């Protein structure tokens, strides 16, 4: 199921369980970690708006546990 489908479910009032967020978090950490190592965040190669939107969508569509919220805070910090 794509994140877009999950956004639709969230808009109807339902959120997905936290266990479904881990694979998305892992992907975001991988992409942003790579971009940070390559300094793409500073050179303008990384679309900050797009990636922040992806992170926020994950927040809005899942019931997250505290450790996942911490990971999201770190990801948002990487974008800054």
N, C-alpha and C positions, 0 to 999 in steps of 0.2 A: 504494500500500500504506500503510495507516495505521500509526501508531506502535504501536498495540496489537498488530497483526500482527507487528511487528518484535520486540516484547517476547516473544512466544511463540517466535519463532525463536531469540532470545537465550537463553531458558530451556532450549532444546534443545541449547545449546552453541555455536551459530553466531552470529557477529556480522556485521553488514553492513559493507561497505567505507566508508571515510571519505568518499568522494565523495557518498554518499547523505545525509550529515549536514548538508551546507552549506545546503540549503534550510530545514531545521528550525532551524538556528542563525540564519539570516537572519530567520525569522519571530519567534523568541524575542527577538532583538535589537530588532526593530521594535516588538513589543508592550511590552517592558520599557523601551525608550527612550522611547516615548510616555508610558508611565505615570510614568516618572521626571520627564519634562518637565512633566507635569500634576500632579506631586506626589501621585499616587494611592498610591504605596508608603507614604507617611507618613500619609495620611488614612484608611487601612484599606480603600480601594476595591479594592485588588489582593489577591487570595488568594495569599499568599506560599507556603503549603503546596502548593497546586496547581501553581504555576509552578516551584517547586523540584523537585517530583516530575517534571515534564516535562523539566527540565534533566537530572536524574539518570537518567531513562529513556534519554535520548539518549546519555549517557555509557556506560550499561550495554549498549546494543544495537549500538554501532558501534565499529569499530577507528578511533580518532581519531588524527590527526597532531598534532604539538605546537602548531601555530597554532590548531587547533580547541580544544585543551585550554585554551589561553590565553583564547579567546573564552568558553568555559564558565566559567572563573574570573571573568572580568569580569561575566558575567551573574549569577553567584551574589553577587558584590559589589554589584550593583545592587539585589538583593533585601534586602540588609542595611540 
